[in-house]
Amino acid sequence: MAALSSTAATRGGASKKVSWVAVAVAAVAVAVPQLGLAAYALISQGSFTASGFVGFLSDPQFYRSLGLSVALAAATVVVLIAALVPAVVAVHLWAPKLSGVLSVVCTLPLVIPSIALVAGLMAVLQGLASQGRGSAANQLAQGLQNPDFPVAVVGAYVILALPFTYRSIDAALSAIPLRTYVEASESLGAGTWRTLAKVVAPNIRGSVIFSACFAFCLAIGEYTVAATMSVNTLPVYMATLSTTDFRASIALSLVSNIVTWGLLAFAMVYAGRFGQPTSGDSGSHSTHPAVRVGAPTTEES
C-alpha cells in the first residue's frame, strides 16, 4: 500500500513538472517577441529613444482611429451581451431542445474565415446600394457603412465574438440551478426582465465580464473586416503607419498588446473570483435559494 502511494506521488510530481515545463515554454514563446518589440521601439543605435511613441502620439489621426475603435468595441460589447444573455437564458429555461441548434449557430464563425464573412457582408451591402439612388435600400446601405460609425462593422464583430462568448455564458448558466432561481424570483412577484437583472445576472457576472472583455479586445484588435470595408480603425492605422514610421508602428503595437493582455488578465481574475453563484448556499445548490428581488415576503408583509 505504501509502495502504491509512493508511486502515485511520484507520478503526480512528474505530471506537475511536465505542466510547469509547458507553461514555461508558452511563456517564452509569448515573451520573446514582445521583448523584441520593446527593444526595437526603445533602443536605437545603442541608446534609449522615445521617438517611436512620439511618432504616433503626435499624430491627430491616431486619436481619431483610437476613438473609432473604442466606440465600435464598446458597441460590440453592448449588442453582444444584450442579445446573447437573454437568448441563452431563454433556451435554458423554455426551449432546452434548441440548445444544440443555438450551439451550432454560435460556433459557426469558428469555421468561417473572417474574409469570407466580410466578403458576404459587402456583397449584401452592394446589393442594397444598387437598388437606386434615394431608395430605402440604398439609404440603409449608406447608413450601415457610415464612415463616422459603421454599424455593419459592429455586426461583423459580434458574429466573430459569438463562439467564445457563447461558450462562457452557457457554461456559467449550466453551473447554477437556473430554473429554481427563476421560479423563486417569480414567486416573489418579479417579472422576467427584473429576474434577469437582479437574480440571473449576478450569478453569471464573472462570465459576462470575461465575455465583455474578450469581445472588446477582439473588436479593438480586428484588422481584416475593417481593412476590407475601408474603416480606419486602430489596426488599420497601425498598418498604414508602418509604411511611413516603422518604429512608431512597433511602439504602438507594443502598447496595444500590453493593454489587451492586461484587460484579458483582469477578466480572467475577475471571472475566477466572482464566477461562483451568489444566491443560496455557496457550498451546494439549495432547493430554496435566498433570492431577493425587492418584493416583500409573507413575513415582511
LINJO-V879488 format. One record per pair of residues at least 4 apart in sequence whose C-alpha atoms are under 6 Angstrom apart, sorted by sequence separation. I is the first residue (numbers start at 1). J is the second residue. D is the distance in whole Angstrom. If there is no record, write none. Layout:
{{I/J/D} {I/J/D}}
//
This chain:
{{27/31/6} {28/32/6} {38/42/6} {39/43/6} {43/47/5} {51/55/6} {54/58/6} {62/66/6} {63/67/6} {76/80/6} {78/82/6} {79/83/6} {80/84/6} {81/85/6} {86/90/6} {90/94/6} {91/95/5} {92/96/5} {115/119/6} {118/122/6} {142/146/6} {146/150/5} {162/166/6} {166/170/6} {186/190/5} {190/194/6} {194/198/6} {195/199/5} {196/200/5} {197/201/5} {201/205/6} {205/209/6} {218/222/6} {223/227/6} {226/230/6} {232/236/6} {237/241/6} {241/245/6} {242/246/4} {258/262/6} {261/265/6} {266/270/6} {267/271/6} {270/274/6} {271/275/5} {296/300/6} {43/48/5} {91/96/5} {145/150/5} {185/190/6} {196/201/6} {226/231/5} {281/286/6} {296/301/6} {42/48/6} {43/49/6} {144/150/5} {280/286/6} {42/49/5} {144/151/5} {242/249/5} {144/152/5} {241/249/6} {128/137/5} {129/138/4} {280/289/4} {128/138/5} {279/289/6} {280/290/5} {41/52/6} {238/249/6} {279/290/6} {129/141/6} {223/235/6} {128/141/6} {125/141/5} {172/204/6} {169/207/6} {168/207/6} {217/260/6} {165/211/5} {109/160/6} {161/215/6} {106/162/6} {107/163/4} {106/163/5} {210/267/5} {157/219/6} {207/271/6} {206/271/4} {206/274/5} {206/275/4} {203/277/5} {203/278/5} {76/154/5} {80/158/6} {76/158/6} {118/225/6} {188/295/6} {77/212/5} {77/215/6} {73/216/5} {73/219/5} {73/220/6} {69/220/5} {69/233/5} {69/234/6} {65/232/6} {65/233/5} {66/234/5} {65/234/5} {56/248/6} {55/248/5} {52/247/5} {53/248/6} {52/248/4} {53/251/6} {52/251/6} {41/247/6} {41/251/5}}
//
